[in-house]
Amino acid sequence: MAQVSPQSATGDRRPLVLGVTGASGLIYAERALKYLLGADEWVEVVASRAAYSVYQAEEGVQLPSDPDKQAQFWRDRSGGVTGGRLVCHRWNDIGATIASGSFRTRGMVVMPCSMGTVAKLAGGLSGDLLERTADVHLKEGRSLAVVPRETPLSAIHLRNLTTLAEVGVAVIPAIPAWYHRPQTIEDLVDFVVARVLDRFGLDGVVPLRRWDGGMGRSPDALE
C-alpha cells in the first residue's frame, strides 16, 4: 500500500527535497528539519558523500548511511521532533524516487551548498544522487535554491553562482541579519533558514521577527 504524506501546515502534500553537502554549517540543515518536521511537512533528504566526513570533523559524530537510522539521526539532531514525514536516501542511490522527474516535489534546497556542488550544477554534471536530483529540478523547471557557505568567493565561484542564477536558481548565501536582535547562534541560523523556506511558500514555518519598517527607529534617528 502506498504511503500517504501527512497534511502539511501549508496544505501542499508534495515533499521538499533537502540536499546536504560537505560545506561547513550543517546546523542549517538541522534547523530546517526542526521547523519543517515540526510543521508536519514532508521532507526527502540526501546528503553527499563529503557531508559524512564534515559531520565527523565538525561535530565528532557519525552520520549513519542506513536511511532509517539516518532519519532518526536527523530527528535527534533537530531536537527530537516527531512530526512530519522524513525520508532519507543513500548518497549513491541514483535509482531513488527523487532522481526522477516523474516524482513530484515542491522544490529542492541544497543547504549548506559547497562550491564543488555549485560548480557541478553550473556545468550540468551529476555524479551522485544529490547532484542528479538538483539537475532534475533544473530540467523540470522546479524551484531550486542553494545556500553557499564559503568565504572569500573567487571569480570562478561567482561565475558559477551567476550561471545558476541566470537559469532561475535562488542563490541565498548564509548571511544573517541583525534587525531581529538575535541572542544566540540559533537565532542567526534561523534567519537564514526562514529566508530560504520563504522561497517555497513556507513563510510561516520559522517563528521569525520580520522587518516592520520601524524596528529600532527613534525620533532622533530621523533628524
C-alpha positions in Angstrom: 0.0 0.0 0.0 1.4 3.4 -0.9 2.3 5.7 1.9 0.2 8.8 2.3 2.0 12.0 3.3 0.9 14.0 6.3 -1.3 17.0 5.8 1.2 19.8 5.8 0.7 23.2 7.5 0.6 24.8 4.1 -1.8 22.3 2.5 0.8 21.2 0.0 1.3 17.4 0.1 4.4 17.4 -2.1 7.8 16.9 -0.4 10.5 19.4 -0.2 13.9 17.9 -1.0 16.8 18.9 1.2 20.3 18.3 -0.1 23.2 18.5 2.4 26.7 18.8 1.0 30.1 18.8 2.6 30.2 22.5 3.2 30.7 23.8 6.7 27.5 24.7 8.5 25.5 21.6 8.9 23.5 23.3 11.6 21.5 25.0 8.8 20.1 21.6 7.7 19.4 20.6 11.3 17.4 23.8 12.0 15.5 23.5 8.7 14.4 20.0 9.6 13.4 21.0 13.1 10.9 23.5 11.7 9.8 21.6 8.7 9.0 18.4 10.6 7.6 20.4 13.4 5.1 21.8 10.9 4.2 18.3 9.7 5.9 18.8 6.3 7.2 16.0 4.1 11.0 16.2 3.6 13.2 14.0 1.4 16.9 14.2 2.5 20.0 13.3 0.6 23.5 14.0 2.0 26.5 14.0 -0.3 29.4 11.7 0.4 31.5 14.6 1.7 28.8 15.5 4.2 29.6 12.4 6.2 33.2 13.4 6.6 32.4 17.0 7.5 29.9 15.9 10.2 32.6 13.8 11.8 35.1 16.7 11.6 32.8 19.4 12.9 30.6 17.6 15.3 32.5 14.5 16.2 29.5 12.3 15.3 28.9 9.8 12.6 26.1 10.4 10.1 24.5 6.9 9.5 24.4 5.7 5.9 21.4 3.5 6.5 18.3 5.5 5.5 16.1 4.6 8.5 18.9 5.2 11.0 19.8 8.4 9.3 16.2 9.6 9.6 16.3 9.0 13.3 19.7 10.7 13.5 18.3 13.9 11.9 15.3 13.9 14.2 17.6 13.6 17.2 19.9 16.4 16.0 16.8 18.5 15.3 15.6 18.4 18.9 13.8 15.1 18.9 10.9 16.4 16.7 8.4 13.6 15.9 6.1 15.1 13.4 6.0 15.2 9.6 7.4 12.7 7.2 11.1 12.2 6.7 12.6 10.0 4.0 16.4 9.7 3.7 18.4 8.4 0.7 21.9 7.0 0.3 24.3 9.4 -1.5 24.9 6.9 -4.4 21.3 5.6 -4.8 20.7 7.1 -8.3 17.6 4.9 -8.6 15.9 6.7 -5.8 12.5 8.3 -6.3 13.9 11.9 -6.2 16.2 11.1 -9.1 13.3 11.0 -11.5 11.3 14.0 -12.9 8.1 11.9 -12.6 8.4 12.2 -8.8 6.6 15.4 -8.0 8.1 17.8 -5.4 7.5 21.4 -4.3 11.2 22.1 -4.9 14.7 21.5 -3.6 17.2 23.4 -1.5 20.9 22.5 -1.1 21.8 23.7 2.4 24.7 24.2 3.0 26.0 24.1 -0.5 29.7 23.6 -1.3 31.4 25.4 -4.1 32.2 22.0 -5.6 28.5 21.2 -5.9 27.8 24.7 -7.3 30.4 24.1 -10.0 28.9 20.7 -10.9 25.4 22.0 -11.1 26.5 25.0 -13.2 28.3 22.6 -15.6 25.4 20.2 -15.9 27.3 17.4 -14.2 25.8 14.9 -11.8 27.9 12.1 -10.2 25.7 11.3 -7.2 22.1 11.3 -6.1 22.2 14.9 -4.7 23.6 16.3 -8.0 21.2 14.2 -10.1 18.2 15.4 -8.1 19.2 19.0 -8.4 19.7 18.6 -12.1 16.2 17.1 -12.3 14.8 20.2 -10.7 16.6 22.3 -13.2 15.4 20.4 -16.2 11.8 20.2 -14.9 11.8 24.0 -14.2 11.1 23.5 -10.5 12.1 25.7 -7.6 15.8 25.2 -6.7 17.7 27.1 -4.1 21.3 26.9 -3.0 22.8 28.2 0.2 26.5 28.7 -0.4 28.7 28.8 2.7 32.1 29.9 1.6 34.4 32.9 2.0 36.0 34.6 0.3 34.5 33.8 -3.1 36.8 33.6 -6.1 35.9 34.8 -9.5 35.2 31.2 -10.5 32.8 30.8 -7.6 31.0 34.0 -8.6 30.7 32.9 -12.3 29.3 29.6 -11.3 26.7 31.2 -9.0 25.8 33.6 -11.7 25.2 30.8 -14.1 22.8 29.2 -11.7 21.0 32.5 -11.0 20.6 33.0 -14.8 18.6 29.8 -15.1 16.4 30.6 -12.1 18.2 29.1 -9.1 17.7 31.2 -6.0 21.2 31.9 -4.5 20.7 32.6 -0.8 24.1 32.9 1.0 24.3 32.0 4.6 24.4 35.7 5.7 22.1 36.6 8.6 20.7 40.0 9.6 20.7 41.6 13.0 17.5 43.7 12.9 15.6 40.9 14.6 18.0 41.3 17.5 19.5 37.8 17.6 20.6 36.5 21.0 22.1 33.1 20.1 23.8 31.3 17.2 20.5 29.6 16.5 18.8 32.9 16.1 21.3 33.8 13.4 20.9 30.4 11.7 17.1 30.6 11.8 17.1 33.9 10.0 18.8 32.3 7.0 16.6 29.2 7.2 13.4 31.4 7.3 14.5 33.3 4.2 15.2 30.0 2.4 11.9 28.5 3.2 10.1 31.7 2.1 11.1 30.7 -1.4 8.9 27.6 -1.2 5.8 29.3 0.3 6.8 28.1 3.8 7.0 31.6 5.3 5.1 30.7 8.5 7.2 27.7 9.5 10.1 29.5 11.3 9.0 31.9 14.1 10.9 35.0 12.9 10.6 38.6 13.8 10.3 40.2 10.5 11.2 43.8 9.4 8.2 46.1 10.0 9.5 49.3 8.7 10.2 50.9 12.1 12.1 48.4 14.2 14.6 50.2 16.4 13.7 53.6 15.0 13.7 56.6 17.3 12.5 60.2 16.5 16.1 61.4 16.9 17.3 58.9 14.2 15.0 60.6 11.7 16.5 64.1 12.1 
